Every structure is written in C-alpha cells, then in structure tokens.
Amino acid sequence: MSNEKFMYNCFLCRDSFQFGPGLYDGKTIPLYGGITVCMGCYKWNWDGWNPEHEDKLISHLNEKGLPIPERNEKGWLPRGE
C-alpha cells in the first residue's frame, strides 16, 4: 500500500508530512475549520500562532465564514487544541 494518500501539506509551512496509518505527524485544528498542520509548526507555536501566520489564518477563517478566536494574553491568535 502506498503512503501517498496519507501525505498532507502543512497549512502553515507547506511542508509534506504523513498523516495516516502508522504515523500521524500532524495535528488537525478544529478551531480553525479543521486545518492540518505539521507537528513542527504545532509544537513551535505552543504559546499561540506566531504573528507571521496571522494573515493566512484570518484569511482562511474569513473564507470559511468562521469567527476569529479571541487573542491570548500575548495578543496572538490561540493555537487551538
């Protein structure tokens, strides 16, 4: 069986990662309409999404008609779990 159908591109950094049987090297974020990010981006943004990602995230939320989450104490968009 080929792993190609289990390969995703990170919503934020666009790197490819496996997200399927045997290895789930990413995270789906329901708060942002179900975007999927690689574990690197997820772990490095533990304290909220770095402001460099803000335009992309807000644009995505607006396209999907979803609310923009309340910012955290740092003024950053929360990562979501």
Secondary structure as UniProt FT lines:
FT   HELIX           4..6
FT   STRAND          7..9
FT   TURN            11..13
FT   STRAND          16..20
FT   TURN            21..22
FT   STRAND          23..24
FT   STRAND          26..29
FT   HELIX           30..32
FT   STRAND          35..38
FT   HELIX           39..44
FT   TURN            45..47
FT   HELIX           51..53
FT   HELIX           54..64
FT   TURN            73..74
//
